[in-house]
Amino acid sequence: MIRILTLTILLILFSTMAVFSFDHQYTSYADFLAAHVSDGLVDYKKIKADANLINKALNEFTSLTKLQYDKFSREEKIAYLINGYNLFTIKAIVDHYPVKSIKDIRGVWNKLKFTIAGQRLTLDNIEHDILRKEFKEERIHVAVVCASISCPELWHQPFRPDSLHYQLTLRAQAFANDPERNEIRIEEGYFKLSKILDWYGDDFKENYSHDKNFPYLYGKKRAAANFIFEHLEPEVQKKMGTRKIKIGYLGYDWDLNEKPSTD
């Protein structure tokens, strides 16, 4: 009995120590991104030819147990899940490459499962059931990348818990000021916002529903417009002033966010 109790205590201690040994700087994932991502585009062909770096990065995520994950802080969990979502999306593309669009992969969001946080989860589980529902962090929509041109650009570095707020703010600013994602024509009096802000506009209502900038808008349109406005460059905000702006949404380009081949 004593022997069993001792073994149990040792197992608990080992699990606890493993949490603190997890690399929250995501060194292997950072190496992978540096080698295969530039200007938001991914070299899927190169990854397919040499899977060493992606497999090493994947091991960071798949080796974590649920018990270890449950001991993470809020910021540690969010960073882990965003990084995992983006990496597993790349994995899905590489496994089915060549494809023109992620939509060519049947069940990519709700059927394919990946080992993350000690569980077998789909991409929809990670994004909608955990990130959106549990953490209610609207800036995930400028961080999770579905491997498409109209997605936010895939960042060339991992999200890290010790700088998560700063990193998410940077990505929100990059997204808001990117004319390919949000078309702003002040002189003509309109915004055409990313379709993401139409699909998930309700997620922004809690923190961006004030009427300071767009009192003539309502619901998710007002929240989405406020989110973009508050992350625009100051000179753009100044030019906009208090003029009335018409809000619409851009179409969505589902073509793969693939780095052009140099062959």
URRA-V801310 format. One record per pair of residues at least 12 apart in sequence whose C-alpha atoms are under 6 Angstrom apart, sorted by the first residue. I is the first residue (numbers start at 1). J is the second residue. D is the distance in Angstrom with one decimal. If there is no record, write none. Layout:
I_J_D / I_J_D
This chain:
19_68_5.2 / 25_160_6.0 / 28_57_4.9 / 29_57_4.7 / 30_157_5.6 / 30_158_5.9 / 32_53_5.4 / 33_156_5.5 / 37_156_5.8 / 40_153_4.4 / 40_154_4.5 / 40_155_5.9 / 41_257_5.3 / 41_258_5.2 / 41_259_4.9 / 42_258_4.9 / 42_259_5.1 / 43_258_6.0 / 43_259_5.0 / 48_94_5.8 / 61_116_5.9 / 62_115_5.2 / 62_116_5.4 / 64_117_5.7 / 64_118_5.8 / 65_117_5.6 / 65_118_4.1 / 66_117_4.9 / 66_118_4.3 / 69_117_5.6 / 75_161_4.8 / 76_161_4.8 / 79_159_5.2 / 79_160_5.6 / 79_161_5.7 / 82_144_5.9 / 86_145_5.8 / 100_256_5.8 / 101_254_5.9 / 101_255_4.9 / 101_256_4.8 / 109_123_5.0 / 109_124_5.3 / 110_122_5.6 / 110_124_5.7 / 138_203_5.7 / 138_204_5.8 / 142_172_5.8 / 147_256_5.8 / 147_257_5.3 / 148_254_4.9 / 148_255_5.4 / 148_256_4.7 / 148_257_4.8 / 149_253_5.6 / 149_255_5.7 / 149_257_4.9 / 150_252_5.7 / 150_253_5.1 / 173_231_4.8 / 176_228_5.2 / 176_231_6.0 / 176_232_5.9 / 177_232_5.8 / 181_194_5.3 / 182_194_5.4 / 189_245_4.9 / 190_245_4.9 / 190_246_4.4 / 190_247_5.8 / 191_247_5.0 / 192_248_4.6 / 192_249_4.6 / 192_250_5.5 / 193_249_4.6 / 193_250_5.8 / 194_249_5.7 / 194_250_5.5 / 195_249_5.5 / 195_250_5.7 / 197_224_5.8 / 201_220_4.7 / 201_224_5.8 / 202_220_5.2 / 204_223_5.5 / 205_223_5.1 / 208_223_4.6 / 208_226_5.8 / 209_223_4.7
